[in-house]
Amino acid sequence: MKSKITSLFLSICTIVLMTSCLDDEYLYDFENQKPVIELPYVNHSLSLSYKAGSTSITTPLYVNYSIADWRDITEEIPVVVGIDESLLPNQAKTLPASSYNLNFPLIMTIRKASDIDPTDRTKLNNQSAQANLTIDLTNSELVSGETYALPLRIESAPAQYTVSGNFNTMVFLITIK
């Protein structure tokens, strides 16, 4: 009988203690969160290795607006992406500007929903701005045996948006063999 009373008492205590958390403040205020602007890459760097004298390579550069539905974008969102040499890995040199096609700082504009083709339902296309980064591997400034990097960071976005603290950088590493 004593064990039944103890079990009942422990059950009541557990119920009372667990419900006391229901009055706590939320850890995150989801209603007042600002949308986040980010570089939507799985890794913070992309390593490419090419033979000296190869031709050009092209890779997409994206900035993304992290929302649940692209139709919620009511305005164009200009995002400035620039070169941040503090991100350079120790073994790499900055990729010479004459060897790629984009001018930094680069303004990438995420389109508002009314400017997007409604038949194009892909999330990446509708919530992102894209630029094609072309690197000319025949550039005479690129030396065989060297590793170069193009270290990029989101420099700014409009005040009503938050620049991601985790996904605001991307380093393109190019090794010339």
Secondary structure, 3 states (H helix, E strand, C coil): CHHHHHHHHHHHHHHHHHHHHHHCCCCCCHHHCCCEEECCCCCCEEEEEECCCCCCEEEEEEEEEECCCHHHCCCCEEEEEEECHHHCCCCEEECCHHHECCCCCEEEEECCHHHCCCCCCCHHHHCEEEEEEEECCCCCCCCCCCEEEEEEEEEECCCCCEECCCCCEEEEEEEEC
